[in-house]
Amino acid sequence: MNLVDYHKDLTINAPCYVANMPNEEYQKHKGSVSNSQLKLVLRSPAHFKFPPEKSETRNKVLGSALHMACLEPDLFYKTYTLLRSAKDRTTSEYKEAKKEHGEELVLVSSECAKVEGIMNALYKNPAIRKILELPGHNELSGFSADPDTGVTCRHRFDKLTHCGIAIDLKTTVDARPDAFSRSILAYGYNIQNAFYEDQYNWITGDFLQDFVFIAIESESPYAAKLYRIDEDSLLIGRESYRKALDAYAYCFEMDEWPAYEDQEIEEIGIPSWAVKKHENDLIESFQFTE
């Protein structure tokens, strides 16, 4: 593996992995396309090229804290200031701590409870603890060249173990299989899995041993499950990112970024599943009246 350590003036030459790269530097890296950006291309190239401005939200702050707490608990306690007695961010205690440490590194009581509750729940689960404690690199950034288009791509593993297991932590409302299956479709986790897996191969010439998702519920009791996405879903994910990457390469070359196709009037109706449900309800109603 071509592994380099991040420093301020680092010039990234793909293919490589970069250790200890701050997330903000990874996110703003120019000249490479990420999974989240390709998902915008799938909506339309215009949604990728002209995204709305986004401000830093408290959920992002909590997400960063949660990842560090779950992947590097010791570093979490050294990095974050936990105000367990501060009820909210209007207290004088929080305001003083924010001045000293920065608001992104200070958590109030409810935030402490959530982050530590999730962290403790994960480490109390023997199977999850075993995989989290495997030696490896946390928040590892990868940069690769797509062999078909030459486009530079990037990805960031929550954790990549030395034995080649990729670990991705996902908070969710419901971690049960039926519910998390819907999350995979809604958020394109199968696209992410396939894209990251292939980039690992482009960089190293090897294949991942496994790609494991840890689904953890964001509310008490913080129930969690381990998942591996099936091959049929990965095939669909691979076709999806391939379609987006090819479209991105074409739009970049032509410098054209269209939105939705122009049509005068398009016929539309309720979703097909709703039509089928209505038909089934009619059948059941008819059978009941017989």
C-alpha positions as CSV (number, residue, x, y, z in Angstrom):
1,M,0.0,0.0,0.0
2,N,1.3,3.5,-0.9
3,L,0.7,5.2,2.5
4,V,1.9,8.7,3.2
5,D,1.4,10.8,6.3
6,Y,-0.4,14.1,6.0
7,H,1.4,17.4,6.5
8,K,0.3,20.9,5.6
9,D,2.2,21.2,2.3
10,L,1.6,17.7,1.1
11,T,1.1,17.2,-2.6
12,I,-1.2,14.2,-3.2
13,N,-0.2,12.0,-6.0
14,A,-2.8,9.3,-6.7
15,P,-2.9,6.4,-6.2
16,C,-2.2,6.6,-2.5
17,Y,-3.6,6.5,1.0
18,V,-3.1,9.5,3.3
19,A,-3.0,8.9,7.1
20,N,-4.0,11.6,9.6
21,M,-5.5,13.9,7.0
22,P,-8.0,16.4,8.7
23,N,-11.5,15.8,7.4
24,E,-11.9,19.5,6.4
25,E,-8.8,19.1,4.2
26,Y,-10.1,15.9,2.7
27,Q,-13.5,17.5,2.0
28,K,-12.2,20.5,0.2
29,H,-9.6,18.6,-1.9
30,K,-9.8,19.9,-5.4
31,G,-9.4,17.8,-8.6
32,S,-11.1,14.6,-7.1
33,V,-14.6,13.4,-6.9
34,S,-16.2,11.7,-3.9
35,N,-19.0,9.2,-3.3
36,S,-21.4,12.0,-2.0
37,Q,-20.6,14.1,-5.1
38,L,-21.3,11.2,-7.4
39,K,-24.7,10.7,-5.8
40,L,-25.5,14.3,-6.7
41,V,-24.5,13.6,-10.3
42,L,-27.0,10.8,-10.3
43,R,-29.7,13.3,-9.5
44,S,-28.4,15.6,-12.2
45,P,-24.9,17.0,-13.1
46,A,-26.2,20.5,-12.3
47,H,-26.9,19.4,-8.7
48,F,-23.2,18.5,-8.4
49,K,-21.8,21.6,-10.2
50,F,-24.1,24.1,-8.5
51,P,-24.8,22.8,-5.0
52,P,-26.5,25.1,-2.4
53,E,-24.2,26.6,0.2
54,K,-24.1,24.6,3.4
55,S,-23.4,25.9,6.9
56,E,-21.8,23.8,9.6
57,T,-24.5,22.2,11.7
58,R,-24.5,20.9,15.2
59,N,-25.3,17.4,13.8
60,K,-21.9,17.5,12.0
61,V,-20.2,18.4,15.2
62,L,-21.8,15.5,17.0
63,G,-21.0,13.2,14.1
64,S,-17.3,14.0,14.3
65,A,-17.4,13.5,18.1
66,L,-19.2,10.3,17.8
67,H,-16.8,8.8,15.2
68,M,-13.8,9.7,17.4
69,A,-15.4,8.3,20.5
70,C,-16.2,5.0,18.8
71,L,-13.0,4.6,16.9
72,E,-10.5,6.2,19.2
73,P,-12.0,6.5,22.8
74,D,-8.8,7.6,24.4
75,L,-8.2,10.4,21.9
76,F,-11.9,11.5,22.3
77,Y,-11.4,12.2,26.0
78,K,-8.2,14.1,25.3
79,T,-9.7,16.2,22.5
80,Y,-13.2,17.1,23.7
81,T,-14.4,19.0,26.7
82,L,-17.4,17.3,28.3
83,L,-19.7,19.6,30.3
84,R,-21.9,17.0,31.9
85,S,-23.4,19.6,34.2
86,A,-24.2,22.2,31.5
87,K,-27.9,21.8,30.5
88,D,-27.6,23.4,27.1
89,R,-25.4,25.8,25.0
90,T,-26.9,28.9,26.6
91,T,-25.2,28.4,30.0
92,S,-22.3,30.5,31.1
93,E,-20.2,27.4,31.6
94,Y,-20.6,26.5,27.9
95,K,-19.9,30.0,26.7
96,E,-16.7,30.2,28.7
97,A,-15.6,26.7,27.5
98,K,-16.4,27.6,23.9
99,K,-14.1,30.6,24.1
100,E,-11.2,28.5,25.3
101,H,-11.7,25.3,23.3
102,G,-13.9,26.2,20.3
103,E,-17.6,25.3,20.1
104,E,-16.9,22.2,17.9
105,L,-14.9,20.6,20.8
106,V,-17.3,21.3,23.6
107,L,-20.3,19.0,24.4
108,V,-23.1,19.8,26.8
109,S,-24.8,17.2,29.0
110,S,-27.4,15.8,26.5
111,E,-24.6,15.5,23.9
112,C,-22.3,13.8,26.3
113,A,-25.0,11.3,27.2
114,K,-25.7,10.5,23.6
115,V,-22.1,10.2,22.4
116,E,-21.0,8.2,25.5
117,G,-24.2,6.1,25.4
118,I,-23.5,5.0,21.8
119,M,-19.8,4.4,22.5
120,N,-20.5,2.3,25.6
121,A,-23.2,0.3,23.8
122,L,-20.8,-0.6,20.9
123,Y,-18.0,-1.6,23.3
124,K,-20.4,-3.7,25.4
125,N,-21.3,-5.7,22.2
126,P,-18.6,-8.5,22.0
127,A,-18.7,-8.9,18.2
128,I,-18.6,-5.2,17.5
129,R,-15.9,-4.5,20.1
130,K,-13.7,-7.3,18.6
131,I,-13.9,-5.7,15.2
132,L,-13.4,-2.1,16.4
133,E,-10.3,-3.1,18.3
134,L,-8.6,-4.7,15.3
135,P,-5.4,-2.7,14.6
136,G,-5.6,-0.4,11.6
137,H,-5.9,3.2,10.4
138,N,-8.8,5.4,11.5
139,E,-10.2,8.0,9.1
140,L,-8.0,6.9,6.3
141,S,-8.2,9.0,3.1
142,G,-7.6,7.4,-0.3
143,F,-7.0,8.9,-3.7
144,S,-7.1,6.9,-6.9
145,A,-7.5,7.2,-10.7
146,D,-10.5,5.6,-12.3
147,P,-9.0,3.2,-14.9
148,D,-11.8,3.8,-17.4
149,T,-12.1,7.6,-17.4
150,G,-8.9,8.7,-15.7
151,V,-10.9,10.8,-13.2
152,T,-9.3,11.2,-9.8
153,C,-11.5,9.8,-7.1
154,R,-11.4,9.9,-3.3
155,H,-12.8,8.0,-0.4
156,R,-12.4,8.0,3.4
157,F,-12.7,4.8,5.4
158,D,-13.9,5.2,9.0
159,K,-11.4,2.5,9.7
160,L,-9.3,0.2,7.6
161,T,-7.8,-2.7,9.5
162,H,-4.3,-4.0,8.8
163,C,-5.9,-7.3,7.7
164,G,-8.0,-5.5,5.0
165,I,-11.4,-5.1,6.7
166,A,-13.2,-1.8,6.0
167,I,-15.4,-0.6,8.8
168,D,-18.1,2.0,8.4
169,L,-20.2,3.4,11.3
170,K,-23.8,4.5,10.5
171,T,-26.2,6.0,13.0
172,T,-29.8,5.1,12.2
173,V,-33.3,5.4,13.7
174,D,-33.9,1.7,13.4
175,A,-31.1,-0.9,13.1
176,R,-33.4,-3.9,12.4
177,P,-32.8,-5.6,9.0
178,D,-35.9,-4.4,7.3
179,A,-35.4,-0.8,8.4
180,F,-31.7,-0.7,7.7
181,S,-32.3,-2.2,4.3
182,R,-34.4,0.8,3.4
183,S,-31.6,3.1,4.7
184,I,-29.1,1.3,2.4
185,L,-31.3,2.2,-0.6
186,A,-32.2,5.7,0.6
187,Y,-28.7,6.8,1.4
188,G,-26.9,4.7,-1.3
189,Y,-24.7,2.7,1.1
190,N,-24.4,0.0,-1.5
191,I,-23.0,2.6,-3.9
192,Q,-20.5,3.8,-1.3
193,N,-19.5,0.2,-0.5
194,A,-18.8,-0.7,-4.2
195,F,-17.0,2.6,-4.9
196,Y,-14.7,2.4,-1.9
197,E,-14.0,-1.3,-2.5
198,D,-13.0,-0.7,-6.1
199,Q,-10.8,2.3,-5.2
200,Y,-9.0,0.1,-2.7
201,N,-8.3,-2.3,-5.5
202,W,-7.1,0.6,-7.8
203,I,-4.7,1.8,-5.2
204,T,-3.3,-1.4,-3.8
205,G,-3.9,-4.0,-6.5
206,D,-5.5,-6.2,-3.8
207,F,-9.1,-6.7,-2.7
208,L,-10.7,-5.9,0.6
209,Q,-11.1,-8.9,2.9
210,D,-14.5,-7.6,4.0
211,F,-16.6,-4.4,4.3
212,V,-18.6,-4.2,7.5
213,F,-21.3,-1.7,8.4
214,I,-22.0,-1.0,12.1
215,A,-25.6,0.2,12.4
216,I,-26.2,1.9,15.7
217,E,-29.5,3.4,16.7
218,S,-29.2,7.1,17.7
219,E,-31.6,6.9,20.7
220,S,-31.4,4.8,23.9
221,P,-30.9,1.9,24.3
222,Y,-28.5,2.4,21.3
223,A,-29.1,-1.0,19.9
224,A,-26.6,-2.0,17.2
225,K,-26.0,-4.7,14.5
226,L,-23.3,-5.7,12.1
227,Y,-24.1,-5.9,8.4
228,R,-22.4,-7.0,5.2
229,I,-24.2,-5.8,2.0
230,D,-25.1,-8.7,-0.3
231,E,-23.6,-9.2,-3.8
232,D,-26.8,-8.3,-5.7
233,S,-27.0,-4.9,-4.0
234,L,-23.2,-4.3,-4.6
235,L,-23.7,-5.0,-8.3
236,I,-26.4,-2.4,-8.4
237,G,-24.2,0.0,-6.4
238,R,-21.3,-0.6,-8.8
239,E,-23.5,0.1,-11.8
240,S,-24.8,3.3,-10.2
241,Y,-21.4,4.8,-9.4
242,R,-20.2,3.7,-12.8
243,K,-23.1,5.6,-14.5
244,A,-22.4,8.7,-12.3
245,L,-18.6,8.6,-12.9
246,D,-19.0,8.3,-16.7
247,A,-21.5,11.1,-16.7
248,Y,-19.2,13.3,-14.6
249,A,-16.3,12.6,-16.9
250,Y,-18.4,13.6,-20.0
251,C,-19.7,16.7,-18.4
252,F,-16.3,17.8,-17.2
253,E,-14.8,17.3,-20.7
254,M,-17.7,19.2,-22.4
255,D,-18.1,21.7,-19.5
256,E,-21.8,21.2,-19.7
257,W,-23.8,20.5,-16.5
258,P,-27.5,19.9,-17.3
259,A,-30.3,19.6,-14.8
260,Y,-33.4,17.6,-15.6
261,E,-34.3,16.8,-19.2
262,D,-36.4,19.5,-20.9
263,Q,-39.8,18.2,-21.7
264,E,-43.1,20.0,-22.3
265,I,-45.4,17.8,-20.1
266,E,-44.6,14.5,-18.5
267,E,-47.3,12.2,-17.3
268,I,-46.9,11.3,-13.6
269,G,-48.9,9.4,-11.0
270,I,-48.6,8.0,-7.5
271,P,-45.8,5.4,-6.9
272,S,-46.3,1.9,-8.3
273,W,-46.2,0.4,-4.9
274,A,-49.1,2.6,-3.8
275,V,-51.1,1.5,-6.9
276,K,-50.4,-2.2,-6.1
277,K,-51.4,-1.6,-2.5
278,H,-54.7,-0.1,-3.6
279,E,-55.3,-3.1,-5.9
280,N,-54.6,-5.5,-3.1
281,D,-56.9,-3.6,-0.8
282,L,-59.7,-3.8,-3.3
283,I,-59.2,-7.6,-3.7
284,E,-59.2,-8.1,0.0
285,S,-62.3,-5.9,0.3
286,F,-64.1,-7.9,-2.4
287,Q,-63.2,-11.2,-0.8
288,F,-64.4,-10.0,2.6
289,T,-67.9,-9.1,1.1
290,E,-68.4,-12.4,-0.6
